[in-house]
Amino acid sequence: MVKRNSLRGIGTVFQFSVQQHYKAISIRIFLLILFVISLASLPVASIFLTDEVADSSSVTTLYLRNETGIPFLSDTILADERYASLKIVETESSDETFASLLAESQTNMAASIVLDEQKGFAIKGFYSENSSLDELDVNTLTDMIAEAFHQSQMQALSITDEQLDIANAPYSMQVQLISDYNADSDQTDFSVHGMISMFYSMITMFLGTLSMSYIFQLCVDEKNSKLVELLLVSVNPLAILVGKVMAVTVFLTAGIGLILLGLFLSYLITSSMGSVEFIHEMFETIGINHLIDSLNVKTILLLIPSVFLGYATMALLSSIFASCCSKTEDIQTNSLYVALILMVGYMVASFAPMLESESVNLFVSLCPFLSVFTALANYICGKISFAILLLAWAIQIALIVALAIIAGRIYRMMILYRGGVPKLNKLIAMYRAERKQKQEVPHEKA
C-alpha cells in the first residue's frame, strides 16, 4: 500500500514543474501558434469547402447538347431571376461547332449532357478563351443545368421527391438474440457501434500518446540536469513521480482547452461570415453524425471519468517505462512498448464491434488494459449494462493503484541509475536487491 508520508511533497513538485514548463519561451510560442491555427481553421475551411455561387449572370445564350434522350426541362433555370433573360438553344452541334458558336459572342456559353454506362451522366460547361464570362459564372450555370436535368429525370420516370427520399433513405442491419429482441433491448447496429467505439478509443490513444511524450521527456531531463538528486533530499520518489504526472495533466488540459476555445471562437467567426452548413455536410460525408447523436448530458458525464481513468492508466504505464530511461536515445526504445499497448487497444476497439458477440464485448469491457478503450462505447451502444460499466471502472481503478505502486518502486530504484535500459531479468534482480537492502537497514539501526 501507498503510505501517506510517501506522497508528501507532491504539491511542491507539481508547482515547480508547471512553472518551469510555462517559463520556456518555446512553449508559449507553441501554444500561441496552436491557438491561432484552431482559431483560423473553420474560416479557412469555409473558403475551400463552401461552393461559391455567382450573384448575377452575364450569359446571354446557352447552347445545350443533350445526348441522353431524356427531354430537358429548362423551366428550372429560367425560373431563377439571374437567368430570366437567358436564351437556351438545344442543338446537336459537335465540339468543333461549339467553338464557332462561342466565338460569335463573348457572352455565349455551351454545355453537353452525356450518358456514360459506366460512369453515369457527365455534364460539362464550355466558354471561349476570348469570353467576357468568368469561371464562377460558368460553374454556377453548369450547376443549374445539373439541377434542371435531375428534375427532368424525375419527371421522365414519374418519380416524386417523396418517392426519391424513400428510395435513398439509409437503412441498417442488426443481428441479436431473440431474448434481446423480445425484451426490446436498445442496441445499435455494428456500423454505429464501430464508429462510436473507434472515436472514443481514439480519445484515449490521443491522450495516452501525448502524456507518454511529456513524461518520457521529463524523466530524462531530470536525470540529465541532476535535479532529481536535489529533490530526493526532501521529497519521496513516489511524490516526485505523481507530481510530474499531475503537471503533465495540467499541460494537456490547458493545451486541449486552448484548442477547444479557438475552435469555439472560430465557429462564431465563421457563422458571422456566412453559413456553417458545410460543417454538417462534412460530418455526414465523414460519417460521424452518429457520434453527434450520441452526445448528450448523460454521455458527457460518463465520458469525463472514463477519459480520466484511461489517461491515468496510460500515464502511469508510461512512467514505469520512462523511469528506466537515462538518456534521450533510450526514449525511442521504451516508448515503443507503450505505443504498442495503445495501438493494440485502439485496434481491438475498432474491430471488436464487427464480431457482434456478447462474450467478446463483455471480455474487452472488463479486460484491464482494453476496458479503457471499449467499456464506455459498449455501454452507450447498449452492449453492456451499467453494472458492467461500473465493474469495469472498479477494475480500472484497481489497475491504476497497482500501476502507481509499481511505478513508484521502479522510479525510486532507477532514479539515480545512469546505465543502459535494463532488460526485464536485470530489472527484477535490481528490484530484489533494493528490497533486500531496504529490509536490512532497520536491523542495522536497531
Secondary structure as UniProt FT lines:
FT   HELIX           4..7
FT   TURN            8..9
FT   HELIX           10..23
FT   HELIX           25..49
FT   STRAND          61..66
FT   HELIX           75..78
FT   HELIX           81..83
FT   TURN            84..85
FT   STRAND          87..90
FT   HELIX           95..103
FT   TURN            106..107
FT   STRAND          108..116
FT   TURN            117..119
FT   STRAND          120..126
FT   TURN            129..130
FT   HELIX           135..156
FT   TURN            157..158
FT   HELIX           161..167
FT   HELIX           178..182
FT   TURN            183..184
FT   HELIX           190..225
FT   HELIX           227..231
FT   TURN            232..234
FT   HELIX           237..273
FT   HELIX           277..286
FT   HELIX           289..294
FT   HELIX           297..322
FT   TURN            323..324
FT   HELIX           328..355
FT   HELIX           358..366
FT   HELIX           368..380
FT   TURN            381..382
FT   HELIX           386..414
FT   TURN            415..416
FT   HELIX           424..445
//
